[in-house]
Amino acid sequence: MTLIDEPLPGVKILRPFVFEDARGNFVKPFHEDQLAAHGISMIVREEFFSTSAKDVLRGMHFQIPPHDHQKLIYCLSGRVLDVLLDLRKESPTYGKAASFELSAANHHVVHVPRGFAHGFLSLEDGSCMVYKTDAVHAADADKGLLWNSFGFEWPITDAIISGRDLAHPEFGSYASPF
Ligand SMILES: Cc1cn([C@H]2C[C@H](O)[C@@H](COP(=O)(O)OP(=O)(O)O[C@H]3O[C@@H](C)C(=O)[C@@H](O)[C@H]3O)O2)c(=O)[nH]c1=O
């Protein structure tokens, strides 16, 4: 795995091993030792994926302590604009957001440490996002912040958003537990 970028301190965008030939491709997004070489250590306790139509926006999600978790995320089909918001109060980039494209074409894998809210805008129909986390889902700890409340310029104003995501508190009124 090679490091592509570190868009916020501790957030790593990695390019995994990709093999391509006449049949198609072979990609390895999770390899314990290769991740350890980049300082990433996580026991995978849950894996899930979602598939979204174009213009669907999901986020900005995180689990609060003691159920906070690291995530390893990649896009298996389609293309998304992925967005992370730093909620770590001691971080020099607290309240700052970073965005980057994840797609089936670039194969990028992003490692999200504890203390970030995550969301994305689907740029194509059928965008499938795969997540590995190191804590199982805890419904009471599953929180969110309002998508348009932290100064990030989304390239859309009329995204398709769930009722739950529209009801999240604004970043400015939220006391971060991280
Ligand atoms: C996240 C999650 C949801 N659920 C349930 C809750 C709900 O009934 C249904 C759909 O949940 P949501 O609408 O929250 O799904 P979704 O909006 O796709 O949630 C995901 O969003 C992105 C941005 C992330 O960062 C992920 O970690 C995750 O929070 O699945 C679980 O059972 N386990 C889980 O781990």
The ligand as a Gaussian input file, in Angstrom:
#p B3LYP/6-31G(d) Opt

LIG

0 1
 C      -24.304000       2.686000      10.482000
 C      -25.258000       1.526000      10.825000
 C      -26.606000       1.631000      10.626000
 N      -27.427000       0.610000      10.944000
 C      -28.871000       0.734000      10.683000
 C      -29.500000       1.997000      11.191000
 C      -30.584000       2.259000      10.165000
 O      -31.756000       1.515000      10.485000
 C      -30.016000       1.695000       8.875000
 C      -29.422000       2.762000       7.953000
 O      -28.523000       3.536000       8.713000
 P      -28.001000       4.935000       8.167000
 O      -29.086000       5.682000       7.491000
 O      -27.281000       5.611000       9.300000
 O      -26.951000       4.449000       7.054000
 P      -25.796000       5.344000       6.406000
 O      -26.280000       6.734000       6.266000
 O      -25.318000       4.675000       5.187000
 O      -24.667000       5.270000       7.547000
 C      -23.323000       5.350000       7.191000
 O      -23.059000       6.683000       6.751000
 C      -21.700000       6.966000       6.442000
 C      -21.603000       8.439000       6.076000
 C      -20.762000       6.514000       7.499000
 O      -19.751000       7.158000       7.796000
 C      -21.030000       5.179000       8.087000
 O      -20.221000       4.937000       9.220000
 C      -22.487000       5.003000       8.425000
 O      -22.818000       5.871000       9.501000
 O      -29.014000       0.748000       9.265000
 C      -26.933000      -0.557000      11.481000
 O      -27.692000      -1.512000      11.770000
 N      -25.591000      -0.703000      11.664000
 C      -24.734000       0.308000      11.366000
 O      -23.486000       0.155000      11.545000

